[in-house]
Amino acid sequence: MSNTFAVNTTEIARHSSDLNLIAGQIQDAMGAMRRKLEVLQGTWTGSASGQYAALQHEWEGQQENVRRTLESISGALGRAGSSYQQTEQDVLATFRH
């Protein structure tokens, strides 16, 4: 087993930020789509309309799941990067006199 590793905390922070940005873009796109589809729903009646609305609700739930997962990964990356930086500072401090 190897105990050697290297970490680029700048890259970790960048990817964390990117994922958070993408999660926000998904949320914005979901809102825009929802507003457009509400117009459609307002003009569509019948059993197919009801079935479509149920399916749309399911899709929105799945999209929300993806958004929350990306935010969770972003947060985990951010915490990992901070931990690595703090550990490096702690080790550095042990060698100062």
Rosetta silent file (secondary structure, phi, psi, omega in degrees, C-alpha in Angstrom):
SEQUENCE: MSNTFAVNTTEIARHSSDLNLIAGQIQDAMGAMRRKLEVLQGTWTGSASGQYAALQHEWEGQQENVRRTLESISGALGRAGSSYQQTEQDVLATFRH
SCORE:     score description
SCORE:     0.000 S_00000001
   1 L     0.000  133.880 -179.816    0.000    0.000    0.000 S_00000001
   2 L   -94.413  138.952  176.806    1.334    3.401   -0.960 S_00000001
   3 L  -105.145   14.434 -178.399    1.116    6.366    1.384 S_00000001
   4 L   -94.315  133.519  173.888    2.044    8.865   -1.309 S_00000001
   5 L  -154.021  159.371  176.621   -0.512   11.320   -2.622 S_00000001
   6 L  -135.015  144.647 -178.033   -0.723   14.768   -4.122 S_00000001
   7 L  -134.056  133.405  174.237   -3.650   17.154   -4.064 S_00000001
   8 L  -105.042   94.768 -175.326   -4.301   20.252   -6.123 S_00000001
   9 H   -66.868  -26.171  176.316   -6.624   22.206   -3.840 S_00000001
  10 H   -65.360  -42.862  178.280   -7.056   24.933   -6.449 S_00000001
  11 H   -67.050  -39.680  177.350   -8.489   22.377   -8.884 S_00000001
  12 H   -60.186  -46.006  179.889  -10.713   20.901   -6.188 S_00000001
  13 H   -63.863  -39.300  179.778  -12.093   24.362   -5.420 S_00000001
  14 H   -64.059  -45.148  179.918  -12.595   25.100   -9.122 S_00000001
  15 H   -67.237  -36.925  175.875  -14.523   21.884   -9.685 S_00000001
  16 H   -59.965  -46.081  179.079  -16.591   22.496   -6.571 S_00000001
  17 H   -64.347  -42.017  178.919  -17.494   25.940   -7.883 S_00000001
  18 H   -60.307  -45.417 -179.874  -18.242   24.568  -11.365 S_00000001
  19 H   -63.928  -39.358  178.110  -20.625   21.950   -9.974 S_00000001
  20 H   -64.102  -40.466  177.336  -22.387   24.548   -7.865 S_00000001
  21 H   -62.918  -44.728  179.230  -22.768   26.765  -10.946 S_00000001
  22 H   -62.716  -40.746  177.588  -24.183   23.867  -12.979 S_00000001
  23 H   -60.048  -40.869  177.382  -26.661   23.076  -10.192 S_00000001
  24 H   -66.072  -38.937  178.150  -27.844   26.689  -10.337 S_00000001
  25 H   -64.828  -39.151  176.757  -28.148   26.535  -14.120 S_00000001
  26 H   -61.949  -44.642  179.537  -30.260   23.393  -13.806 S_00000001
  27 H   -61.500  -43.536  178.599  -32.520   25.149  -11.322 S_00000001
  28 H   -62.799  -44.840 -179.929  -32.869   28.162  -13.644 S_00000001
  29 H   -64.261  -39.023  177.826  -33.606   25.937  -16.657 S_00000001
  30 H   -62.354  -41.739  178.883  -36.172   23.976  -14.653 S_00000001
  31 H   -63.713  -43.722  179.035  -37.934   27.203  -13.695 S_00000001
  32 H   -63.890  -43.444  179.128  -37.999   28.441  -17.300 S_00000001
  33 H   -63.439  -43.908 -179.462  -39.290   25.097  -18.530 S_00000001
  34 H   -59.718  -43.725  179.921  -41.946   24.982  -15.813 S_00000001
  35 H   -62.778  -41.859  178.962  -43.206   28.459  -16.734 S_00000001
  36 H   -66.870  -40.565 -178.125  -43.481   27.538  -20.423 S_00000001
  37 H   -73.281  -25.752  175.579  -45.210   24.251  -19.692 S_00000001
  38 H   -64.498  -34.673  176.108  -47.695   25.930  -17.359 S_00000001
  39 H   -63.380  -45.050  178.211  -48.887   27.933  -20.367 S_00000001
  40 H   -60.344  -46.883 -179.133  -49.371   24.668  -22.276 S_00000001
  41 H   -60.632  -31.905  179.794  -51.224   23.087  -19.375 S_00000001
  42 H   -68.677  -19.434 -178.133  -53.551   26.086  -19.259 S_00000001
  43 H  -110.445    0.507 -173.292  -54.714   25.400  -22.820 S_00000001
  44 L  -116.984  127.120  177.982  -54.773   21.585  -22.763 S_00000001
  45 L  -126.584  164.837  177.584  -57.610   19.543  -21.303 S_00000001
  46 L   111.430  174.507 -175.323  -58.487   15.875  -21.237 S_00000001
  47 H   -66.616  -34.030  177.954  -57.057   12.655  -19.870 S_00000001
  48 H   -63.874  -35.777  177.717  -53.838   12.940  -21.907 S_00000001
  49 H   -62.354  -43.789  178.801  -53.256   16.321  -20.300 S_00000001
  50 H   -64.179  -41.221  178.728  -53.562   14.798  -16.841 S_00000001
  51 H   -64.880  -41.557  177.818  -51.216   11.957  -17.727 S_00000001
  52 H   -61.934  -43.415 -179.376  -48.699   14.429  -19.131 S_00000001
  53 H   -60.249  -40.438  178.398  -48.900   16.550  -15.967 S_00000001
  54 H   -64.635  -42.296  179.313  -48.142   13.481  -13.829 S_00000001
  55 H   -66.636  -40.076  177.394  -45.172   12.596  -16.018 S_00000001
  56 H   -61.091  -41.356  178.257  -43.915   16.182  -15.942 S_00000001
  57 H   -60.952  -41.015  177.741  -44.078   16.112  -12.142 S_00000001
  58 H   -63.599  -44.280  178.775  -41.980   12.924  -12.163 S_00000001
  59 H   -60.722  -43.582 -179.980  -39.402   14.517  -14.493 S_00000001
  60 H   -61.322  -38.099  177.078  -39.166   17.581  -12.288 S_00000001
  61 H   -63.149  -41.369  178.936  -38.489   15.338   -9.298 S_00000001
  62 H   -67.370  -40.113  177.764  -35.681   13.595  -11.157 S_00000001
  63 H   -64.277  -40.356  178.227  -34.191   16.909  -12.264 S_00000001
  64 H   -63.975  -37.417  176.716  -34.343   18.181   -8.692 S_00000001
  65 H   -60.678  -45.236  178.425  -32.568   15.014   -7.577 S_00000001
  66 H   -61.597  -45.133 -179.306  -29.731   15.688  -10.042 S_00000001
  67 H   -60.729  -46.853  179.947  -29.486   19.307   -8.884 S_00000001
  68 H   -64.389  -38.059  178.727  -29.338   18.337   -5.202 S_00000001
  69 H   -64.156  -43.288  177.527  -26.765   15.632   -5.942 S_00000001
  70 H   -62.239  -41.216  176.959  -24.538   18.126   -7.769 S_00000001
  71 H   -63.113  -38.776  179.348  -24.821   20.552   -4.849 S_00000001
  72 H   -65.235  -44.770  177.949  -23.925   17.726   -2.467 S_00000001
  73 H   -63.535  -42.415  177.964  -20.870   16.743   -4.519 S_00000001
  74 H   -57.958  -46.491  179.238  -19.867   20.403   -4.763 S_00000001
  75 H   -62.786  -42.269  179.462  -20.091   20.769   -0.993 S_00000001
  76 H   -63.664  -42.396  177.312  -18.106   17.581   -0.394 S_00000001
  77 H   -62.582  -42.781  178.857  -15.370   18.738   -2.768 S_00000001
  78 H   -60.170  -44.517  179.173  -15.251   22.126   -1.063 S_00000001
  79 H   -66.836  -39.159  178.983  -14.909   20.533    2.373 S_00000001
  80 H   -63.503  -45.521  178.600  -12.260   18.095    1.110 S_00000001
  81 H   -59.757  -43.180  178.343  -10.231   20.920   -0.417 S_00000001
  82 H   -63.556  -40.953  179.238  -10.446   22.923    2.806 S_00000001
  83 H   -63.477  -43.686  178.192   -9.401   19.891    4.843 S_00000001
  84 H   -62.182  -43.029  179.092   -6.399   19.267    2.613 S_00000001
  85 H   -63.062  -43.724 -179.720   -5.362   22.917    2.859 S_00000001
  86 H   -64.552  -41.419  178.564   -5.743   22.911    6.643 S_00000001
  87 H   -61.940  -43.368  178.196   -3.777   19.677    6.966 S_00000001
  88 H   -60.444  -42.963  178.410   -0.966   21.122    4.865 S_00000001
  89 H   -64.764  -39.883  178.663   -0.889   24.233    7.067 S_00000001
  90 H   -64.007  -43.496  179.220   -0.877   22.093   10.219 S_00000001
  91 H   -66.100  -42.528  177.682    2.024   19.968    8.951 S_00000001
  92 H   -58.122  -42.217 -178.929    3.899   23.086    7.868 S_00000001
  93 H   -64.130  -29.787 -179.820    3.440   24.568   11.351 S_00000001
  94 H   -68.660  -20.946 -178.821    5.016   21.502   12.969 S_00000001
  95 L   -99.376    2.619  175.072    8.282   22.240   11.167 S_00000001
  96 L   -88.043  149.761  177.554    8.477   25.887   12.138 S_00000001
  97 L  -125.199    0.000    0.000   10.464   26.829   15.167 S_00000001
